[in-house]
Amino acid sequence: MARKSPRRFVALAVLAACFCFYSSSLGFASDEAKDQLEKAVKVWKQPHAIRIAGSKFAVDTISQGAPQWQVRATEANGSTALFAAREDGGSVVYGVNYDSAKSSYKAPYGSRVALAATGDEEGSDYDWTVQVERSSSAPQRIAFSGNSEDMVYDATLAAEKPLGGGVTGLVAVDMKRRSGDESFLPTWIKPSFGAKYASGNTEYRAAVFPDFQQENTTSVDWEAVMKGRLEGWSSKQGGKILTTDPQYTLRLSKDGLQGLVKAPAKLGTAFGLVGTINTEGQYDVAGYGEWTGERKVADGVKLDSSIKASASRGSVDVQPLGTGVTLDLGALAPKFAAKGSTLALQSRYKFGASRPAVAAAMALTSAKVPEVDVMGLASYDSAGDLTSSVKVTASKLRGIDAKYEMRSSNSKFRQAIAMASPRVDFGDGSYLRLTGKAYKGEEFGEKPRVQLGVQYEGKVDILGRSLDLGGQSAGFDSGRSLLDEMGRPWTSPELKKATNTAKVVRSRIQSEYGEGKRWISK
């Protein structure tokens, strides 16, 4: 029986595809019908998303003809992707994304290795990044990033060692080779030396930061830091004014003295105050205060409010006053809304503005139809711009899965709807469903983008191994470009991930940031 299931499965898939090809309910003009018929004959021009998975590895592909596709091989958990992709008719790009922290294939010696690399089919445009980190309380890492133009890198080596008497010695060095450097050796080298001592809730640190400049001159920055927590302050106030103990930092350097006090809190009073005095006696003070509170006024009704003000020398800025109400719809209307359904209304008013900014958020599960969930967001800012979104999801509603999503912003309106019919089961987990999708947005003109096809799951035997096969294929598509779930132009997620990794690493290398220095002076 299990051997016959795939044949019945494929046969029904072909019948469903034919039904989609020749659906007469779409009402296209004769020229459009001819164009659609030409596309229907060439099935490979329709959008497909197919996945074959085993116990350890999986291969998936998404495509719509030759100009737009991606083939990806991953571990079963989705990590370690080897991929090839083509976007909008451009060059074919090959790549890899690997992170040993997420992969079942770990790096040796407890280290973390991350690799991101891409290259085109001609081998003339490549980009790669390798990052290696060792698991330690002191940062030990190195990162290389190269492309067809140059290669850059940075590294941080740090260590700490007890010196006796509760004192711990700290040492770190940050090194970089930046874009445009003639030598392969690092031209940006910043060592840091320090020591720390802790007593109760107070920690003392001292550090020096030599700077060996190219003009054979050396400058030395230094700092002495005392930081801690004012233990018991919140309890002395009964937790009504201060919900957390304030934290303080005093930092003395060659530029002067800086003092910082802050008391962060999600609810209650939060404040921060920073003051500096330079070596010439000039001072500056800035700070902020914030209060956030909430109160249950009735069963299922909660009010909240917040206000924040910041001040610096000669100026005070009062941030928008926030007020809101949260309604527990499950408690207020149990016959209408299931448990967990809420409606929240928020308002923020900036003093002097002509109107407040308001926002509403709703999460609703129907008590009578628990298979249906509704989520909605709407915001109206002080400039009069309206942004809204609605998402309605039906899961296993008499065997039907459906989703409708609408987003509106700056007079741009976008809609997407997807439906899947009840499953036709063949046993052994194999099934087939008819699917329909429609998108409407300004890029499609007056007529919506419509896709009709099938969704399928089954088993296949390849070289004696039983693998899971699943995916979606469209038999009819009124457009020619590959789209994401909201109807936006498709881009390869793996290619984007690899290129973004390289951008982040290169931006850090070009900056004056040094992780070793930050670790010693934190």
TIMIBA-397348 format. One record per residue (C-alpha): residue in one letter; z, y negated, x negated. Coordinates in nm, 2 decimals. Layout:
N
ATOM code     pz     py     px
ATOM    A      Z      Y      X
...
END
This chain:
522
ATOM code     pz     py     px
ATOM    M   0.00   0.00   0.00
ATOM    A   0.08  -0.23  -0.28
ATOM    R  -0.26  -0.19  -0.44
ATOM    K  -0.44  -0.28  -0.12
ATOM    S  -0.24  -0.60  -0.06
ATOM    P  -0.42  -0.81  -0.33
ATOM    R  -0.76  -0.72  -0.17
ATOM    R  -0.64  -0.82   0.18
ATOM    F  -0.49  -1.12   0.02
ATOM    V  -0.81  -1.24  -0.14
ATOM    A  -1.02  -1.16   0.17
ATOM    L  -0.80  -1.37   0.39
ATOM    A  -0.81  -1.65   0.13
ATOM    V  -1.19  -1.65   0.14
ATOM    L  -1.19  -1.66   0.52
ATOM    A  -0.95  -1.95   0.52
ATOM    A  -1.16  -2.13   0.27
ATOM    C  -1.47  -2.09   0.48
ATOM    F  -1.28  -2.22   0.78
ATOM    C  -1.19  -2.53   0.58
ATOM    F  -1.55  -2.57   0.45
ATOM    Y  -1.70  -2.58   0.80
ATOM    S  -1.43  -2.76   1.00
ATOM    S  -1.62  -2.98   1.25
ATOM    S  -1.32  -3.19   1.36
ATOM    L  -1.36  -3.45   1.08
ATOM    G  -1.65  -3.64   1.23
ATOM    F  -1.84  -3.74   0.91
ATOM    A  -2.18  -3.90   0.93
ATOM    S  -2.49  -3.70   0.83
ATOM    D  -2.50  -3.83   0.48
ATOM    E  -2.14  -3.77   0.43
ATOM    A  -2.17  -3.42   0.58
ATOM    K  -2.45  -3.34   0.33
ATOM    D  -2.23  -3.46   0.04
ATOM    Q  -1.94  -3.26   0.16
ATOM    L  -2.16  -2.95   0.20
ATOM    E  -2.28  -2.99  -0.16
ATOM    K  -1.92  -3.01  -0.28
ATOM    A  -1.82  -2.71  -0.07
ATOM    V  -2.08  -2.49  -0.23
ATOM    K  -1.94  -2.58  -0.57
ATOM    V  -1.58  -2.47  -0.52
ATOM    W  -1.47  -2.56  -0.87
ATOM    K  -1.51  -2.93  -0.77
ATOM    Q  -1.22  -2.89  -0.52
ATOM    P  -0.86  -2.95  -0.63
ATOM    H  -0.67  -2.64  -0.75
ATOM    A  -0.32  -2.57  -0.87
ATOM    I  -0.26  -2.21  -0.99
ATOM    R   0.03  -2.05  -1.17
ATOM    I   0.07  -1.71  -1.32
ATOM    A   0.43  -1.63  -1.43
ATOM    G   0.60  -1.34  -1.60
ATOM    S   0.96  -1.29  -1.70
ATOM    K   0.94  -1.50  -2.01
ATOM    F   0.62  -1.70  -2.00
ATOM    A   0.40  -1.88  -1.74
ATOM    V   0.05  -2.03  -1.73
ATOM    D  -0.04  -2.30  -1.48
ATOM    T  -0.35  -2.51  -1.43
ATOM    I  -0.44  -2.81  -1.21
ATOM    S  -0.80  -2.92  -1.18
ATOM    Q  -1.07  -3.09  -0.98
ATOM    G  -1.40  -3.02  -1.15
ATOM    A  -1.48  -3.09  -1.52
ATOM    P  -1.35  -3.45  -1.55
ATOM    Q  -0.99  -3.38  -1.45
ATOM    W  -0.78  -3.08  -1.54
ATOM    Q  -0.48  -2.95  -1.73
ATOM    V  -0.40  -2.60  -1.85
ATOM    R  -0.04  -2.54  -1.97
ATOM    A   0.15  -2.24  -2.11
ATOM    T   0.53  -2.27  -2.08
ATOM    E   0.84  -2.06  -2.10
ATOM    A   0.96  -1.93  -1.77
ATOM    N   1.21  -2.21  -1.74
ATOM    G   0.94  -2.48  -1.79
ATOM    S   1.02  -2.57  -2.14
ATOM    T   0.80  -2.55  -2.46
ATOM    A   0.46  -2.64  -2.32
ATOM    L   0.13  -2.58  -2.50
ATOM    F  -0.14  -2.76  -2.31
ATOM    A  -0.49  -2.89  -2.29
ATOM    A  -0.59  -3.17  -2.06
ATOM    R  -0.87  -3.40  -1.96
ATOM    E  -0.81  -3.73  -1.77
ATOM    D  -1.09  -3.91  -1.58
ATOM    G  -1.38  -3.76  -1.78
ATOM    G  -1.24  -3.85  -2.12
ATOM    S  -1.20  -3.64  -2.43
ATOM    V  -1.02  -3.30  -2.40
ATOM    V  -0.67  -3.34  -2.55
ATOM    Y  -0.46  -3.06  -2.68
ATOM    G  -0.09  -3.08  -2.74
ATOM    V   0.26  -2.93  -2.75
ATOM    N   0.60  -3.04  -2.63
ATOM    Y   0.90  -2.84  -2.77
ATOM    D   1.27  -2.90  -2.76
ATOM    S   1.50  -2.63  -2.90
ATOM    A   1.79  -2.77  -2.69
ATOM    K   1.60  -2.66  -2.37
ATOM    S   1.41  -2.37  -2.51
ATOM    S   1.53  -2.01  -2.53
ATOM    Y   1.39  -2.01  -2.89
ATOM    K   1.66  -2.19  -3.08
ATOM    A   1.63  -2.36  -3.42
ATOM    P   1.83  -2.21  -3.71
ATOM    Y   2.17  -2.33  -3.83
ATOM    G   2.26  -2.47  -3.49
ATOM    S   2.02  -2.77  -3.53
ATOM    R   1.80  -2.93  -3.27
ATOM    V   1.43  -2.96  -3.33
ATOM    A   1.20  -3.15  -3.10
ATOM    L   0.82  -3.15  -3.15
ATOM    A   0.55  -3.35  -2.96
ATOM    A   0.19  -3.35  -3.07
ATOM    T  -0.15  -3.43  -2.93
ATOM    G  -0.50  -3.42  -3.07
ATOM    D  -0.85  -3.45  -2.92
ATOM    E  -1.13  -3.20  -2.93
ATOM    E  -1.30  -3.37  -3.23
ATOM    G  -0.98  -3.38  -3.44
ATOM    S  -1.03  -3.75  -3.51
ATOM    D  -0.75  -3.88  -3.29
ATOM    Y  -0.41  -3.71  -3.32
ATOM    D  -0.05  -3.81  -3.28
ATOM    W   0.26  -3.60  -3.36
ATOM    T   0.63  -3.65  -3.38
ATOM    V   0.90  -3.41  -3.52
ATOM    Q   1.27  -3.48  -3.48
ATOM    V   1.54  -3.27  -3.64
ATOM    E   1.91  -3.32  -3.56
ATOM    R   2.21  -3.12  -3.69
ATOM    S   2.50  -3.07  -3.45
ATOM    S   2.79  -3.26  -3.60
ATOM    S   3.03  -3.53  -3.52
ATOM    A   2.86  -3.74  -3.79
ATOM    P   2.49  -3.81  -3.73
ATOM    Q   2.25  -3.61  -3.94
ATOM    R   1.89  -3.64  -3.83
ATOM    I   1.53  -3.71  -3.95
ATOM    A   1.22  -3.80  -3.76
ATOM    F   0.86  -3.81  -3.86
ATOM    S   0.57  -3.96  -3.66
ATOM    G   0.21  -3.96  -3.76
ATOM    N  -0.14  -4.04  -3.63
ATOM    S  -0.48  -4.10  -3.76
ATOM    E  -0.38  -4.43  -3.92
ATOM    D  -0.05  -4.37  -4.09
ATOM    M   0.28  -4.17  -4.10
ATOM    V   0.63  -4.32  -4.06
ATOM    Y   0.97  -4.17  -4.06
ATOM    D   1.34  -4.25  -4.05
ATOM    A   1.65  -4.05  -4.14
ATOM    T   2.02  -4.08  -4.11
ATOM    L   2.27  -3.88  -4.32
ATOM    A   2.64  -3.93  -4.25
ATOM    A   2.96  -3.75  -4.33
ATOM    E   3.33  -3.79  -4.27
ATOM    K   3.62  -3.65  -4.47
ATOM    P   4.00  -3.66  -4.43
ATOM    L   4.16  -3.86  -4.72
ATOM    G   4.52  -3.79  -4.63
ATOM    G   4.79  -3.99  -4.44
ATOM    G   4.58  -3.98  -4.13
ATOM    V   4.29  -4.18  -4.29
ATOM    T   3.94  -4.05  -4.26
ATOM    G   3.66  -4.16  -4.50
ATOM    L   3.31  -4.24  -4.36
ATOM    V   2.98  -4.27  -4.53
ATOM    A   2.63  -4.30  -4.40
ATOM    V   2.28  -4.40  -4.51
ATOM    D   1.99  -4.50  -4.29
ATOM    M   1.63  -4.48  -4.44
ATOM    K   1.29  -4.57  -4.30
ATOM    R   0.93  -4.58  -4.40
ATOM    R   0.75  -4.82  -4.18
ATOM    S   0.39  -4.88  -4.08
ATOM    G   0.20  -5.06  -4.35
ATOM    D   0.43  -4.95  -4.64
ATOM    E   0.22  -4.86  -4.95
ATOM    S   0.47  -4.61  -5.09
ATOM    F   0.56  -4.28  -4.92
ATOM    L   0.92  -4.33  -5.03
ATOM    P   1.15  -4.51  -4.79
ATOM    T   1.14  -4.89  -4.84
ATOM    W   1.42  -4.97  -4.59
ATOM    I   1.75  -4.82  -4.71
ATOM    K   2.09  -4.93  -4.56
ATOM    P   2.40  -4.75  -4.68
ATOM    S   2.74  -4.79  -4.50
ATOM    F   3.09  -4.70  -4.61
ATOM    G   3.41  -4.71  -4.41
ATOM    A   3.74  -4.56  -4.32
ATOM    K   3.94  -4.51  -4.00
ATOM    Y   4.29  -4.46  -3.90
ATOM    A   4.43  -4.38  -3.55
ATOM    S   4.78  -4.43  -3.42
ATOM    G   4.85  -4.37  -3.05
ATOM    N   4.59  -4.56  -2.84
ATOM    T   4.50  -4.79  -3.13
ATOM    E   4.23  -4.72  -3.39
ATOM    Y   4.17  -4.92  -3.71
ATOM    R   3.84  -4.93  -3.89
ATOM    A   3.71  -5.10  -4.21
ATOM    A   3.36  -5.09  -4.33
ATOM    V   3.12  -5.24  -4.58
ATOM    F   2.74  -5.26  -4.55
ATOM    P   2.55  -5.33  -4.88
ATOM    D   2.20  -5.46  -4.84
ATOM    F   1.98  -5.40  -5.15
ATOM    Q   1.69  -5.64  -5.10
ATOM    Q   1.34  -5.62  -5.26
ATOM    E   1.40  -5.94  -5.46
ATOM    N   1.66  -5.75  -5.67
ATOM    T   1.94  -5.93  -5.49
ATOM    T   2.23  -5.76  -5.31
ATOM    S   2.43  -5.89  -5.01
ATOM    V   2.73  -5.72  -4.86
ATOM    D   2.85  -5.74  -4.50
ATOM    W   3.19  -5.62  -4.41
ATOM    E   3.41  -5.59  -4.11
ATOM    A   3.76  -5.48  -4.01
ATOM    V   3.81  -5.36  -3.65
ATOM    M   4.11  -5.29  -3.44
ATOM    K   4.05  -5.15  -3.09
ATOM    G   4.26  -4.97  -2.83
ATOM    R   4.37  -4.96  -2.47
ATOM    L   4.65  -5.16  -2.30
ATOM    E   4.82  -4.85  -2.17
ATOM    G   5.01  -4.89  -1.85
ATOM    W   4.86  -5.22  -1.73
ATOM    S   4.70  -5.07  -1.43
ATOM    S   5.02  -4.89  -1.33
ATOM    K   5.22  -5.21  -1.37
ATOM    Q   4.99  -5.37  -1.12
ATOM    G   5.03  -5.08  -0.89
ATOM    G   4.66  -5.01  -0.92
ATOM    K   4.59  -5.27  -0.66
ATOM    I   4.45  -5.54  -0.90
ATOM    L   4.35  -5.33  -1.21
ATOM    T   4.23  -4.98  -1.14
ATOM    T   4.18  -4.90  -1.51
ATOM    D   4.37  -5.00  -1.83
ATOM    P   4.19  -5.28  -2.02
ATOM    Q   4.03  -5.20  -2.35
ATOM    Y   4.03  -5.45  -2.64
ATOM    T   3.85  -5.49  -2.97
ATOM    L   3.92  -5.73  -3.25
ATOM    R   3.65  -5.75  -3.51
ATOM    L   3.68  -5.96  -3.83
ATOM    S   3.37  -6.01  -4.05
ATOM    K   3.23  -6.26  -4.29
ATOM    D   3.08  -6.44  -3.99
ATOM    G   3.43  -6.49  -3.83
ATOM    L   3.65  -6.33  -3.57
ATOM    Q   3.54  -6.18  -3.24
ATOM    G   3.77  -6.06  -2.97
ATOM    L   3.67  -5.86  -2.67
ATOM    V   3.87  -5.74  -2.37
ATOM    K   3.72  -5.55  -2.08
ATOM    A   3.84  -5.35  -1.78
ATOM    P   3.56  -5.16  -1.62
ATOM    A   3.61  -5.02  -1.27
ATOM    K   3.39  -4.89  -0.99
ATOM    L   3.64  -5.01  -0.73
ATOM    G   3.89  -5.29  -0.77
ATOM    T   3.90  -5.56  -1.03
ATOM    A   3.67  -5.55  -1.33
ATOM    F   3.66  -5.82  -1.60
ATOM    G   3.53  -5.89  -1.95
ATOM    L   3.62  -6.16  -2.19
ATOM    V   3.47  -6.23  -2.53
ATOM    G   3.56  -6.50  -2.78
ATOM    T   3.43  -6.58  -3.12
ATOM    I   3.54  -6.82  -3.40
ATOM    N   3.31  -6.86  -3.70
ATOM    T   3.42  -6.95  -4.06
ATOM    E   3.37  -7.32  -3.99
ATOM    G   3.62  -7.32  -3.70
ATOM    Q   3.36  -7.34  -3.42
ATOM    Y   3.44  -7.12  -3.12
ATOM    D   3.27  -6.99  -2.82
ATOM    V   3.41  -6.81  -2.51
ATOM    A   3.23  -6.62  -2.23
ATOM    G   3.35  -6.38  -1.97
ATOM    Y   3.30  -6.24  -1.63
ATOM    G   3.51  -6.12  -1.34
ATOM    E   3.41  -5.89  -1.06
ATOM    W   3.59  -5.75  -0.76
ATOM    T   3.46  -5.46  -0.55
ATOM    G   3.65  -5.31  -0.26
ATOM    E   3.60  -5.09   0.04
ATOM    R   3.80  -5.01   0.35
ATOM    K   3.78  -4.76   0.63
ATOM    V   3.81  -4.95   0.95
ATOM    A   3.75  -4.66   1.19
ATOM    D   3.65  -4.30   1.19
ATOM    G   3.30  -4.30   1.05
ATOM    V   3.29  -4.67   0.97
ATOM    K   3.35  -4.81   0.62
ATOM    L   3.32  -5.17   0.50
ATOM    D   3.27  -5.29   0.14
ATOM    S   3.23  -5.61  -0.04
ATOM    S   3.18  -5.74  -0.39
ATOM    I   3.16  -6.06  -0.58
ATOM    K   3.10  -6.14  -0.95
ATOM    A   3.12  -6.46  -1.15
ATOM    S   3.04  -6.52  -1.51
ATOM    A   3.13  -6.82  -1.72
ATOM    S   3.05  -6.96  -2.06
ATOM    R   3.13  -7.29  -2.23
ATOM    G   3.04  -7.56  -1.98
ATOM    S   2.89  -7.34  -1.71
ATOM    V   3.00  -7.11  -1.43
ATOM    D   2.76  -6.88  -1.25
ATOM    V   2.86  -6.71  -0.93
ATOM    Q   2.66  -6.40  -0.86
ATOM    P   2.54  -6.30  -0.51
ATOM    L   2.82  -6.21  -0.27
ATOM    G   2.77  -5.86  -0.15
ATOM    T   2.89  -5.72   0.18
ATOM    G   2.80  -5.39   0.35
ATOM    V   2.89  -5.13   0.61
ATOM    T   2.84  -4.75   0.59
ATOM    L   2.82  -4.55   0.91
ATOM    D   2.89  -4.18   0.91
ATOM    L   2.64  -4.08   1.17
ATOM    G   2.76  -3.72   1.17
ATOM    A   3.11  -3.84   1.28
ATOM    L   2.99  -4.11   1.52
ATOM    A   2.72  -3.92   1.69
ATOM    P   2.77  -3.55   1.62
ATOM    K   2.53  -3.45   1.90
ATOM    F   2.25  -3.65   1.74
ATOM    A   2.32  -3.63   1.37
ATOM    A   2.44  -3.34   1.15
ATOM    K   2.72  -3.37   0.90
ATOM    G   2.62  -3.58   0.59
ATOM    S   2.40  -3.82   0.79
ATOM    T   2.46  -4.18   0.70
ATOM    L   2.33  -4.53   0.76
ATOM    A   2.42  -4.80   0.51
ATOM    L   2.35  -5.17   0.54
ATOM    Q   2.39  -5.41   0.25
ATOM    S   2.36  -5.78   0.22
ATOM    R   2.37  -6.00  -0.09
ATOM    Y   2.38  -6.38  -0.06
ATOM    K   2.33  -6.61  -0.36
ATOM    F   2.49  -6.95  -0.30
ATOM    G   2.23  -7.21  -0.24
ATOM    A   1.96  -6.96  -0.13
ATOM    S   1.78  -7.02   0.19
ATOM    R   1.83  -6.66   0.31
ATOM    P   2.03  -6.35   0.20
ATOM    A   1.87  -6.04   0.06
ATOM    V   1.93  -5.74   0.29
ATOM    A   1.88  -5.37   0.25
ATOM    A   1.92  -5.06   0.46
ATOM    A   1.93  -4.69   0.36
ATOM    M   1.94  -4.39   0.60
ATOM    A   1.98  -4.02   0.54
ATOM    L   1.95  -3.83   0.87
ATOM    T   1.95  -3.46   0.96
ATOM    S   1.90  -3.39   1.32
ATOM    A   2.18  -3.19   1.49
ATOM    K   1.94  -3.03   1.73
ATOM    V   1.67  -2.97   1.48
ATOM    P   1.85  -2.92   1.15
ATOM    E   1.52  -2.82   0.98
ATOM    V   1.41  -3.19   0.98
ATOM    D   1.55  -3.44   0.73
ATOM    V   1.47  -3.82   0.74
ATOM    M   1.53  -4.06   0.46
ATOM    G   1.45  -4.43   0.48
ATOM    L   1.48  -4.74   0.26
ATOM    A   1.41  -5.10   0.34
ATOM    S   1.48  -5.42   0.15
ATOM    Y   1.41  -5.78   0.22
ATOM    D   1.47  -6.01  -0.07
ATOM    S   1.56  -6.38  -0.07
ATOM    A   1.20  -6.47  -0.14
ATOM    G   1.09  -6.30   0.19
ATOM    D   0.92  -5.99   0.03
ATOM    L   0.97  -5.67   0.23
ATOM    T   0.97  -5.33   0.07
ATOM    S   1.01  -5.01   0.26
ATOM    S   0.97  -4.63   0.24
ATOM    V   1.02  -4.34   0.48
ATOM    K   1.02  -3.97   0.41
ATOM    V   1.03  -3.70   0.68
ATOM    T   1.06  -3.34   0.57
ATOM    A   1.05  -3.03   0.79
ATOM    S   1.15  -2.71   0.62
ATOM    K   1.08  -2.37   0.79
ATOM    L   1.04  -2.53   1.13
ATOM    R   0.90  -2.23   1.32
ATOM    G   0.75  -2.12   1.00
ATOM    I   0.59  -2.46   0.93
ATOM    D   0.67  -2.68   0.63
ATOM    A   0.56  -3.04   0.66
ATOM    K   0.62  -3.37   0.48
ATOM    Y   0.53  -3.73   0.56
ATOM    E   0.59  -4.02   0.33
ATOM    M   0.52  -4.39   0.36
ATOM    R   0.57  -4.67   0.11
ATOM    S   0.50  -5.03   0.16
ATOM    S   0.54  -5.31  -0.10
ATOM    N   0.38  -5.65  -0.14
ATOM    S   0.15  -5.59   0.16
ATOM    K   0.03  -5.27   0.01
ATOM    F   0.06  -4.97   0.24
ATOM    R   0.04  -4.61   0.13
ATOM    Q   0.09  -4.29   0.33
ATOM    A   0.08  -3.92   0.25
ATOM    I   0.12  -3.62   0.48
ATOM    A   0.12  -3.25   0.39
ATOM    M   0.15  -2.94   0.61
ATOM    A   0.16  -2.57   0.56
ATOM    S   0.12  -2.31   0.83
ATOM    P   0.34  -2.01   0.90
ATOM    R   0.31  -1.75   0.63
ATOM    V   0.09  -1.44   0.67
ATOM    D   0.29  -1.18   0.47
ATOM    F   0.13  -0.88   0.30
ATOM    G   0.44  -0.72   0.17
ATOM    D   0.58  -0.72  -0.19
ATOM    G   0.63  -1.09  -0.16
ATOM    S   0.26  -1.17  -0.12
ATOM    Y   0.16  -1.42   0.15
ATOM    L  -0.10  -1.67   0.25
ATOM    R  -0.07  -2.01   0.43
ATOM    L  -0.32  -2.27   0.55
ATOM    T  -0.25  -2.62   0.42
ATOM    G  -0.36  -2.97   0.51
ATOM    K  -0.31  -3.30   0.33
ATOM    A  -0.41  -3.65   0.40
ATOM    Y  -0.36  -3.97   0.21
ATOM    K  -0.42  -4.33   0.32
ATOM    G  -0.42  -4.63   0.09
ATOM    E  -0.63  -4.93  -0.01
ATOM    E  -0.81  -4.73  -0.28
ATOM    F  -0.96  -4.50  -0.01
ATOM    G  -1.09  -4.77   0.22
ATOM    E  -1.06  -4.74   0.59
ATOM    K  -1.09  -4.37   0.61
ATOM    P  -0.81  -4.15   0.48
ATOM    R  -0.85  -3.89   0.20
ATOM    V  -0.83  -3.54   0.36
ATOM    Q  -0.78  -3.21   0.19
ATOM    L  -0.78  -2.86   0.36
ATOM    G  -0.71  -2.54   0.18
ATOM    V  -0.47  -2.25   0.13
ATOM    Q  -0.14  -2.18  -0.05
ATOM    Y  -0.08  -1.83  -0.18
ATOM    E   0.17  -1.61  -0.36
ATOM    G   0.11  -1.25  -0.48
ATOM    K   0.13  -1.00  -0.75
ATOM    V  -0.14  -0.92  -1.01
ATOM    D  -0.15  -0.65  -1.28
ATOM    I  -0.28  -0.77  -1.61
ATOM    L  -0.28  -0.52  -1.91
ATOM    G  -0.03  -0.31  -1.73
ATOM    R   0.21  -0.60  -1.66
ATOM    S   0.30  -0.71  -1.31
ATOM    L   0.28  -1.09  -1.29
ATOM    D   0.35  -1.34  -1.01
ATOM    L   0.04  -1.54  -0.90
ATOM    G   0.08  -1.85  -0.69
ATOM    G  -0.09  -2.18  -0.62
ATOM    Q  -0.29  -2.40  -0.39
ATOM    S  -0.66  -2.45  -0.36
ATOM    A  -0.85  -2.69  -0.14
ATOM    G  -1.17  -2.57   0.03
ATOM    F  -1.25  -2.91   0.16
ATOM    D  -1.18  -3.25   0.00
ATOM    S  -1.32  -3.58   0.12
ATOM    G  -1.27  -3.74  -0.22
ATOM    R  -1.36  -3.65  -0.58
ATOM    S  -1.06  -3.76  -0.79
ATOM    L  -0.74  -3.56  -0.85
ATOM    L  -0.43  -3.71  -0.69
ATOM    D  -0.06  -3.67  -0.72
ATOM    E   0.17  -3.61  -0.42
ATOM    M   0.15  -3.97  -0.30
ATOM    G  -0.22  -4.00  -0.34
ATOM    R  -0.21  -4.19  -0.67
ATOM    P  -0.46  -4.12  -0.95
ATOM    W  -0.35  -3.81  -1.14
ATOM    T  -0.25  -3.82  -1.50
ATOM    S  -0.14  -3.53  -1.73
ATOM    P   0.24  -3.52  -1.73
ATOM    E   0.25  -3.33  -2.06
ATOM    L   0.02  -3.58  -2.23
ATOM    K   0.23  -3.87  -2.10
ATOM    K   0.55  -3.70  -2.22
ATOM    A   0.41  -3.64  -2.57
ATOM    T   0.27  -4.00  -2.61
ATOM    N   0.59  -4.16  -2.48
ATOM    T   0.80  -3.96  -2.73
ATOM    A   0.59  -4.10  -3.02
ATOM    K   0.62  -4.46  -2.88
ATOM    V   1.00  -4.44  -2.86
ATOM    V   1.04  -4.30  -3.21
ATOM    R   0.80  -4.55  -3.37
ATOM    S   0.97  -4.84  -3.19
ATOM    R   1.30  -4.73  -3.33
ATOM    I   1.16  -4.70  -3.68
ATOM    Q   1.01  -5.05  -3.67
ATOM    S   1.34  -5.20  -3.55
ATOM    E   1.65  -5.29  -3.76
ATOM    Y   1.85  -5.03  -3.58
ATOM    G   2.04  -4.78  -3.79
ATOM    E   2.23  -4.50  -3.63
ATOM    G   2.46  -4.44  -3.93
ATOM    K   2.57  -4.81  -3.93
ATOM    R   2.63  -4.80  -3.55
ATOM    W   2.84  -4.48  -3.60
ATOM    I   3.06  -4.64  -3.86
ATOM    S   3.11  -4.97  -3.68
ATOM    K   3.15  -4.84  -3.33
END
